[in-house]
Amino acid sequence: MGLISGLTATAPDLATSSITIQAGLLDWTSNTAVNLREVLQIVAITVAVLFVVYKAVQSKFAIGTIIVSALAAGVFIWIVYNVTSLDDTVGEDLPGSGSASVPHQVDPT
């Protein structure tokens, strides 16, 4: 019985505690995430270009290898820049996704 009264005594303390999340922290987090996305996109472009250069040097500047690696780098960059639209497209195609229409039930009467 003493344990229950101890728990009920601490419940109002938790409800009236002065823990607050400042809006400034949330704004800073959102801005940092947006800026980080831009930085990661720039890093992705840099990595793609370095990949093409590396493959060109490795193959002694064979034109076929350069074209194929440039196409691969282009697809990689396209995916990085369009990851949200790609996610939406894949989500629509998967069975059981939230955006799919729910079949109507027929009333048995």
N, C-alpha and C positions, 0 to 999 in steps of 0.2 A: 504494500500500500504506500509505503514511503517512496518507492521508486516512481510510481505513477504521479504522485503529487510533485515530485521533483521535476518530472518531464513537463507537467502542465505549468509549472512555475517558469520554466525557461522558454516556453512557446511564445508568450507575449514579448519577451526580451528580443527574440529573433525578429518578430514582426515590427518592432519599434526601433530596431537598430539603425544606426546612422550610416549604413553602407550605401553610398550613392555612386552611380556611374556617371561621370561627367560627359556631357555631349561633346566636349572638345576632344576627348579620347576617341570617341566613335568617328568623329569627322577626320581626325588624323589617320585613323586606321583605314578609312575609305579612301582618302587621298593617297595614302601610301600604296594601297593595293592597285589603284589606277595607274600610278606612276611606275610601279613594279611591273605591271603588264606591258607598258610601253618599253621599258628597259629589256624585258625578256624577249620582246619581239625584235628589238635591235640586235640582241645577242644571237637570236635564231638566224637572222640574215647574215650576220658575220660568220657564224658557224657554217652556214650553207655555202657561202662564197669560199671560205677556207677549204671546205670539202671538195669543191670543184677544182680549186687550184692544186690541192694535194693529189687528186686523182689524175689531173693533167700531167703533173711532174712525174708521178709514179708510172704512168703509161708512156712516158717520153713524148707527150703532146700528140697522142693518137686522137684524131678528130672524133671517132666513134665513141671513145671513152669519155671525152669531154662533153659530147652531146647527151649521152645517157646520164652522166653525173649531174649535168645542168638540169635535165628534166627531173631527176630525183630531188635535187635541191629546190626546184620550183614547186614541186608537190609538197615538200616539207614546209616551205614558207607559206603556201596557200593554206595548209592545215593549221599552222600556227595562227594566221590572221583570221581564219574562219572557223575556229573551234566551236564557237557557240552555235553558229548556223549548222555545222556538221552534227553537233549533238542533238539539235532539234530534228534534223532530218532522220538520223538514226533512231531517235526516240519514237518518231511517227511510224517507222517500219517495224519495230519490234512488237511482238504480241504481248498484250498485258500492259502496255504503256498507258500512262495516265491521260494522254491526249486522244486516245482512241474512243470511238463512240461505243456506248454500252448497248447491247441488244435489248429491245423491249420485251418484257414478259407478257405472255398471252394469258388473259384471264380464263381459267378453265370452265367458268359457268356459262 
